[in-house]
C-alpha cells in the first residue's frame, strides 16, 4: 500500500500486487482521523 500526498486532492492511496496497482482512491484533505487497518499474513 502506498500513500501519495497531493496538494489538491489530499492523498492518493494505491494498493499494489506484484508491482501492479489493483486499487486506487483519493482522500480529501479534511480526512485527518482515519483508522489504520493492519494487514494479516
PDB file of N, CA, C and O in Angstrom:
ATOM      1  N   UNK A   1       0.855  -1.154   0.000  1.00  0.00           N
ATOM      2  CA  UNK A   1       0.000   0.000   0.000  1.00  0.00           C
ATOM      3  C   UNK A   1       0.908   1.226   0.000  1.00  0.00           C
ATOM      4  O   UNK A   1       1.913   1.275   0.709  1.00  0.00           O
ATOM      5  N   UNK A   2       0.531   2.212  -0.811  1.00  0.00           N
ATOM      6  CA  UNK A   2       1.316   3.437  -0.959  1.00  0.00           C
ATOM      7  C   UNK A   2       0.393   4.635  -0.775  1.00  0.00           C
ATOM      8  O   UNK A   2      -0.706   4.672  -1.326  1.00  0.00           O
ATOM      9  N   UNK A   3       0.848   5.615   0.005  1.00  0.00           N
ATOM     10  CA  UNK A   3       0.118   6.873   0.142  1.00  0.00           C
ATOM     11  C   UNK A   3       0.918   7.953  -0.556  1.00  0.00           C
ATOM     12  O   UNK A   3       2.100   8.144  -0.270  1.00  0.00           O
ATOM     13  N   UNK A   4       0.267   8.664  -1.480  1.00  0.00           N
ATOM     14  CA  UNK A   4       0.917   9.727  -2.241  1.00  0.00           C
ATOM     15  C   UNK A   4       0.226  11.040  -1.878  1.00  0.00           C
ATOM     16  O   UNK A   4      -0.905  11.275  -2.302  1.00  0.00           O
ATOM     17  N   UNK A   5       0.896  11.909  -1.090  1.00  0.00           N
ATOM     18  CA  UNK A   5       0.274  13.184  -0.740  1.00  0.00           C
ATOM     19  C   UNK A   5       0.227  14.131  -1.941  1.00  0.00           C
ATOM     20  O   UNK A   5       1.189  14.229  -2.703  1.00  0.00           O
ATOM     21  N   UNK A   6      -0.900  14.826  -2.099  1.00  0.00           N
ATOM     22  CA  UNK A   6      -1.040  15.809  -3.168  1.00  0.00           C
ATOM     23  C   UNK A   6      -1.639  17.093  -2.590  1.00  0.00           C
ATOM     24  O   UNK A   6      -2.379  17.054  -1.606  1.00  0.00           O
ATOM     25  N   UNK A   7      -1.320  18.201  -3.195  1.00  0.00           N
ATOM     26  CA  UNK A   7      -1.816  19.489  -2.710  1.00  0.00           C
ATOM     27  C   UNK A   7      -3.307  19.678  -2.989  1.00  0.00           C
ATOM     28  O   UNK A   7      -4.005  20.295  -2.185  1.00  0.00           O
ATOM     29  N   UNK A   8      -3.798  19.168  -4.092  1.00  0.00           N
ATOM     30  CA  UNK A   8      -5.187  19.404  -4.476  1.00  0.00           C
ATOM     31  C   UNK A   8      -6.174  18.389  -3.907  1.00  0.00           C
ATOM     32  O   UNK A   8      -7.244  18.775  -3.436  1.00  0.00           O
ATOM     33  N   UNK A   9      -5.842  17.118  -3.940  1.00  0.00           N
ATOM     34  CA  UNK A   9      -6.822  16.106  -3.533  1.00  0.00           C
ATOM     35  C   UNK A   9      -6.526  15.452  -2.192  1.00  0.00           C
ATOM     36  O   UNK A   9      -7.169  14.455  -1.864  1.00  0.00           O
ATOM     37  N   UNK A  10      -5.595  15.957  -1.408  1.00  0.00           N
ATOM     38  CA  UNK A  10      -5.277  15.357  -0.117  1.00  0.00           C
ATOM     39  C   UNK A  10      -4.245  14.261  -0.266  1.00  0.00           C
ATOM     40  O   UNK A  10      -3.045  14.535  -0.305  1.00  0.00           O
ATOM     41  N   UNK A  11      -4.698  13.029  -0.351  1.00  0.00           N
ATOM     42  CA  UNK A  11      -3.796  11.894  -0.539  1.00  0.00           C
ATOM     43  C   UNK A  11      -4.403  10.903  -1.520  1.00  0.00           C
ATOM     44  O   UNK A  11      -5.620  10.730  -1.579  1.00  0.00           O
ATOM     45  N   UNK A  12      -3.544  10.264  -2.279  1.00  0.00           N
ATOM     46  CA  UNK A  12      -3.966   9.178  -3.160  1.00  0.00           C
ATOM     47  C   UNK A  12      -3.433   7.893  -2.543  1.00  0.00           C
ATOM     48  O   UNK A  12      -2.243   7.784  -2.249  1.00  0.00           O
ATOM     49  N   UNK A  13      -4.313   6.929  -2.351  1.00  0.00           N
ATOM     50  CA  UNK A  13      -3.941   5.640  -1.772  1.00  0.00           C
ATOM     51  C   UNK A  13      -3.962   4.601  -2.887  1.00  0.00           C
ATOM     52  O   UNK A  13      -4.951   4.469  -3.608  1.00  0.00           O
ATOM     53  N   UNK A  14      -2.861   3.867  -3.018  1.00  0.00           N
ATOM     54  CA  UNK A  14      -2.771   2.808  -4.025  1.00  0.00           C
ATOM     55  C   UNK A  14      -2.437   1.487  -3.344  1.00  0.00           C
ATOM     56  O   UNK A  14      -1.585   1.423  -2.458  1.00  0.00           O
ATOM     57  N   UNK A  15      -3.128   0.434  -3.778  1.00  0.00           N
ATOM     58  CA  UNK A  15      -2.831  -0.918  -3.315  1.00  0.00           C
ATOM     59  C   UNK A  15      -2.224  -1.656  -4.495  1.00  0.00           C
ATOM     60  O   UNK A  15      -2.806  -1.715  -5.577  1.00  0.00           O
ATOM     61  N   UNK A  16      -1.040  -2.220  -4.269  1.00  0.00           N
ATOM     62  CA  UNK A  16      -0.321  -2.902  -5.346  1.00  0.00           C
ATOM     63  C   UNK A  16      -0.190  -4.391  -5.050  1.00  0.00           C
ATOM     64  O   UNK A  16      -0.101  -4.810  -3.895  1.00  0.00           O
ATOM     65  N   UNK A  17      -0.181  -5.169  -6.111  1.00  0.00           N
ATOM     66  CA  UNK A  17       0.074  -6.611  -6.035  1.00  0.00           C
ATOM     67  C   UNK A  17       0.967  -6.981  -7.204  1.00  0.00           C
ATOM     68  O   UNK A  17       0.619  -6.730  -8.358  1.00  0.00           O
ATOM     69  N   UNK A  18       2.104  -7.572  -6.916  1.00  0.00           N
ATOM     70  CA  UNK A  18       3.083  -7.928  -7.953  1.00  0.00           C
ATOM     71  C   UNK A  18       3.443  -6.726  -8.821  1.00  0.00           C
ATOM     72  O   UNK A  18       3.505  -6.815 -10.048  1.00  0.00           O
ATOM     73  N   UNK A  19       3.680  -5.588  -8.142  1.00  0.00           N
ATOM     74  CA  UNK A  19       4.074  -4.333  -8.795  1.00  0.00           C
ATOM     75  C   UNK A  19       3.026  -3.764  -9.753  1.00  0.00           C
ATOM     76  O   UNK A  19       3.351  -2.964 -10.631  1.00  0.00           O
ATOM     77  N   UNK A  20       1.777  -4.177  -9.584  1.00  0.00           N
ATOM     78  CA  UNK A  20       0.683  -3.674 -10.412  1.00  0.00           C
ATOM     79  C   UNK A  20      -0.370  -3.065  -9.486  1.00  0.00           C
ATOM     80  O   UNK A  20      -0.763  -3.685  -8.497  1.00  0.00           O
ATOM     81  N   UNK A  21      -0.826  -1.854  -9.805  1.00  0.00           N
ATOM     82  CA  UNK A  21      -1.852  -1.194  -8.996  1.00  0.00           C
ATOM     83  C   UNK A  21      -3.181  -1.902  -9.225  1.00  0.00           C
ATOM     84  O   UNK A  21      -3.661  -2.000 -10.355  1.00  0.00           O
ATOM     85  N   UNK A  22      -3.778  -2.402  -8.119  1.00  0.00           N
ATOM     86  CA  UNK A  22      -5.064  -3.090  -8.241  1.00  0.00           C
ATOM     87  C   UNK A  22      -6.212  -2.253  -7.670  1.00  0.00           C
ATOM     88  O   UNK A  22      -7.379  -2.558  -7.918  1.00  0.00           O
ATOM     89  N   UNK A  23      -5.889  -1.194  -6.904  1.00  0.00           N
ATOM     90  CA  UNK A  23      -6.920  -0.310  -6.360  1.00  0.00           C
ATOM     91  C   UNK A  23      -6.308   1.063  -6.118  1.00  0.00           C
ATOM     92  O   UNK A  23      -5.179   1.163  -5.637  1.00  0.00           O
ATOM     93  N   UNK A  24      -7.041   2.116  -6.448  1.00  0.00           N
ATOM     94  CA  UNK A  24      -6.574   3.486  -6.240  1.00  0.00           C
ATOM     95  C   UNK A  24      -7.767   4.343  -5.816  1.00  0.00           C
ATOM     96  O   UNK A  24      -8.847   4.244  -6.398  1.00  0.00           O
ATOM     97  N   UNK A  25      -7.564   5.186  -4.794  1.00  0.00           N
ATOM     98  CA  UNK A  25      -8.615   6.092  -4.351  1.00  0.00           C
ATOM     99  C   UNK A  25      -7.985   7.368  -3.822  1.00  0.00           C
ATOM    100  O   UNK A  25      -6.793   7.395  -3.513  1.00  0.00           O
ATOM    101  N   UNK A  26      -8.778   8.423  -3.717  1.00  0.00           N
ATOM    102  CA  UNK A  26      -8.295   9.707  -3.202  1.00  0.00           C
ATOM    103  C   UNK A  26      -9.022  10.028  -1.903  1.00  0.00           C
ATOM    104  O   UNK A  26     -10.229   9.814  -1.786  1.00  0.00           O
ATOM    105  N   UNK A  27      -8.278  10.542  -0.928  1.00  0.00           N
ATOM    106  CA  UNK A  27      -8.851  11.001   0.336  1.00  0.00           C
ATOM    107  C   UNK A  27      -8.759  12.518   0.369  1.00  0.00           C
ATOM    108  O   UNK A  27      -7.706  13.091   0.088  1.00  0.00           O
ATOM    109  N   UNK A  28      -9.857  13.160   0.712  1.00  0.00           N
ATOM    110  CA  UNK A  28      -9.862  14.622   0.758  1.00  0.00           C
ATOM    111  C   UNK A  28      -8.993  15.126   1.907  1.00  0.00           C
ATOM    112  O   UNK A  28      -8.750  14.385   2.859  1.00  0.00           O
ATOM    113  N   UNK A  29      -8.522  16.368   1.839  1.00  0.00           N
ATOM    114  CA  UNK A  29      -7.644  16.910   2.875  1.00  0.00           C
ATOM    115  C   UNK A  29      -8.279  16.937   4.268  1.00  0.00           C
ATOM    116  O   UNK A  29      -7.553  16.924   5.262  1.00  0.00           O
ATOM    117  N   UNK A  30      -9.588  16.975   4.369  1.00  0.00           N
ATOM    118  CA  UNK A  30     -10.271  17.020   5.660  1.00  0.00           C
ATOM    119  C   UNK A  30     -10.360  15.687   6.376  1.00  0.00           C
ATOM    120  O   UNK A  30     -10.884  15.638   7.488  1.00  0.00           O
ATOM    121  N   UNK A  31      -9.873  14.604   5.792  1.00  0.00           N
ATOM    122  CA  UNK A  31      -9.976  13.275   6.395  1.00  0.00           C
ATOM    123  C   UNK A  31      -8.744  12.966   7.239  1.00  0.00           C
ATOM    124  O   UNK A  31      -7.969  12.076   6.887  1.00  0.00           O
ATOM    125  N   UNK A  32      -8.550  13.681   8.343  1.00  0.00           N
ATOM    126  CA  UNK A  32      -7.346  13.501   9.153  1.00  0.00           C
ATOM    127  C   UNK A  32      -7.463  12.390  10.185  1.00  0.00           C
ATOM    128  O   UNK A  32      -6.445  11.878  10.651  1.00  0.00           O
ATOM    129  N   UNK A  33      -8.674  12.007  10.549  1.00  0.00           N
ATOM    130  CA  UNK A  33      -8.855  10.983  11.582  1.00  0.00           C
ATOM    131  C   UNK A  33      -9.260   9.657  10.945  1.00  0.00           C
ATOM    132  O   UNK A  33     -10.421   9.254  11.014  1.00  0.00           O
ATOM    133  N   UNK A  34      -8.314   8.998  10.339  1.00  0.00           N
ATOM    134  CA  UNK A  34      -8.571   7.715   9.703  1.00  0.00           C
ATOM    135  C   UNK A  34      -8.078   6.585  10.583  1.00  0.00           C
ATOM    136  O   UNK A  34      -7.034   6.704  11.225  1.00  0.00           O
ATOM    137  N   UNK A  35      -8.823   5.483  10.618  1.00  0.00           N
ATOM    138  CA  UNK A  35      -8.378   4.312  11.350  1.00  0.00           C
ATOM    139  C   UNK A  35      -7.450   3.503  10.449  1.00  0.00           C
ATOM    140  O   UNK A  35      -7.725   3.322   9.263  1.00  0.00           O
ATOM    141  N   UNK A  36      -6.371   3.029  11.010  1.00  0.00           N
ATOM    142  CA  UNK A  36      -5.412   2.257  10.249  1.00  0.00           C
ATOM    143  C   UNK A  36      -5.709   0.773  10.408  1.00  0.00           C
ATOM    144  O   UNK A  36      -5.819   0.273  11.527  1.00  0.00           O
ATOM    145  N   UNK A  37      -5.835   0.079   9.303  1.00  0.00           N
ATOM    146  CA  UNK A  37      -6.064  -1.365   9.332  1.00  0.00           C
ATOM    147  C   UNK A  37      -4.729  -2.069   9.170  1.00  0.00           C
ATOM    148  O   UNK A  37      -3.922  -1.702   8.316  1.00  0.00           O
ATOM    149  N   UNK A  38      -4.507  -3.059   9.975  1.00  0.00           N
ATOM    150  CA  UNK A  38      -3.273  -3.829   9.880  1.00  0.00           C
ATOM    151  C   UNK A  38      -3.515  -5.046   8.998  1.00  0.00           C
ATOM    152  O   UNK A  38      -4.542  -5.717   9.102  1.00  0.00           O
ATOM    153  N   UNK A  39      -2.562  -5.311   8.141  1.00  0.00           N
ATOM    154  CA  UNK A  39      -2.688  -6.437   7.241  1.00  0.00           C
ATOM    155  C   UNK A  39      -2.223  -7.707   7.953  1.00  0.00           C
ATOM    156  O   UNK A  39      -1.171  -7.718   8.591  1.00  0.00           O
ATOM    157  N   UNK A  40      -3.007  -8.769   7.839  1.00  0.00           N
ATOM    158  CA  UNK A  40      -2.656 -10.043   8.447  1.00  0.00           C
ATOM    159  C   UNK A  40      -1.968 -10.918   7.416  1.00  0.00           C
ATOM    160  O   UNK A  40      -2.342 -10.930   6.243  1.00  0.00           O
ATOM    161  N   UNK A  41      -0.986 -11.629   7.853  1.00  0.00           N
ATOM    162  CA  UNK A  41      -0.261 -12.520   6.946  1.00  0.00           C
ATOM    163  C   UNK A  41      -0.693 -13.935   7.132  1.00  0.00           C
ATOM    164  O   UNK A  41      -0.189 -14.828   6.451  1.00  0.00           O
TER     165      UNK A  41
END
